[in-house]
């Protein structure tokens, strides 16, 4: 019989989780015409959902994500929707669950790097919510083995109900671009070749300050003619980045592009001589796989999920060791053959990550969670019906 499955899509605007949500929903729409889906959307995001078949509908939820209000409001929403299963696409489950729940936990960076949070209260909130979700969720999706191991280690839980389902990479990164399209994007963004590329937001764990330092040092080690192009909304961090570049004497070699459209990224990756992503911690590291799919050589970190997805396919470095990072950059930029080898290895590795596969695995997990819940309910009913033995009876 068909089930009614609710999916929280309120963070579809976000980079990272938003990419996960949009591709998961699109993938489920392609492979599942039997079950009914209710997409729980924020008022401002409902129009961003793709065109979907008739077995998908939208329910608007006004409570903000990561708020105390959502704990009660979303509980009431789920109760009224009469769902068979609820999927939280981030680590928070509502206070009351009228149906079995699945949750995706992308990482626990807030707990491993509490200094990146605005205050102690935010840390305690994240810690409590993740612990509660691990306890109450029927199944937990981790987007990498590293995230699963972090959850097991930090919370001292078994991994029995935590399943790893890797993210995919959009096919637009695998396909060749129409003739002239890549050059058109670069011209529009005023980017000239050759250049090295960094893609990421201004959060501290993205490690951009060390990337700038390593780039400056690499230019000292081995002169090469290329700029460092940094893509991503910089906001208040832009002044510090420009100040650092000026201190290092490379202000004319750093180009801050800001946020760009998703459609521009394949052109940016393909045009780059080298992609730099030596961040401190990632639950998955989607930009690495995107760059690999585009056939661009990658330097990334030897830590967290980045090592898991890129070891043997990219040049790995200690993200805190600026000198080693600089040596890696200078080596890649001076050895064209090595750079081409990395690019080919990365392209092969990118084939292991497909959104269609992630959607199929997620649907299978939904069905197992529903089956487990039915079995558990039956066992509880049987236990409640067993006659209670009189005290002292043999």
Steps between C-alpha positions, in 0.01 A plus 500: 500500500623856436637703789485873567851634560578851619831668419618825659621723213512832687880528453489458122648850460815408691824406328585139583183380674292677235684312226435176687128575536437605141675198350345255746149625418567495125647150525204365697262655248674307221501159667187490717152550359332277760542678833362843587741778603431813702773764474504718810618836368551851635281771341800660327633171357192326363547663159856363476384140484535332159200389297385175659252222416152468650613283792685804645331789679619790716407589859616840627668521842575849629719418801872570439751217485713459816249686715321402820175588329541226239518229765132552585370642172646224286367234740148631443560523124610135478203387707255677268668367184446138616835383362625142503862622511676833550848585364688786663773611260702653785570391856187627682189294567185666643401455864227244424509244222164359390678269253841334451778741402815493290760776536801595289802621696755660271771568758561596862722798435309708757610257770858440385567871441279683754711813454329545163159538669366838616463397866494217752122466474528412130746224588271354767204516261688311226631243745159430652314492169742256336500272804119502504483424128740208533278356774157566350562457128404165347795530260781754462664588168865607514641646177842339555670233710685782672172656620377161623824443691487851646146436626596167653811640665357827631170362629624151589225327302501190285473539125217248462243749373745744336533435127743669264348636181745709300396820328511510123621756250274671248542373143553858379854468642568182299385616158698711258373855476361635173766672292580846628289473818797463736676801348176701520471436874865590563464819299181592685673449837816680375722198568808447287698179463718361645359488851473282809152464650358493852123460560354548846321729743683724752459262796824446695524126430527570127858605580526772234758700693743207485419449133600860426822461704587174321434655159733789581771260621459281189568803281828544688595134463424474130399797291189432293259724318158448659257675729309356793126537433279468810131429444242536777320769697768673706288753694699647791795266436596671174691782670715250694577301188604809306705620797680164516573507127640853529724399792637214289551720196258307279198730494521510119494117486183445707156534341190484722205421276226463761194280460441361151209314342509120522501488118833685495688250717577239229664771289702625798620151595589408142690823443715462812852361486459371855222481759593573863280370782718442810222564752523399866196275508229375264216255542534418130673767289277537195716765323786249483286249310359776277851610403605139438196440278607803294846351450689747720794399719427541872699581813300426812540403867620171646233526772128428557290378207735667250756224552226240467379623161825631351794288619677358195310736268622844613809649663433494876655747745484594866266802494690661790843467339537800269848397382386152392199651329726744314729216391198310365382804303843570352545131410166480322549828316852411381428138401235492228513121465437448872212746490345313208536170686314646800229632270445157341499318835250749636271461200494123557425547870209735432314218326449333838269781618159525333179660627288231335675238712462712815124532436462122448690426820294756692171354378616152602589640843151654532341162436728326751422765761126450445539123522709525817245733657214262422696207644589692815140609554383141464756382753392769748133402460582132557697583813214708637258210451713243684341402835683631803624218723407513863783585737678182605351286222732238352 
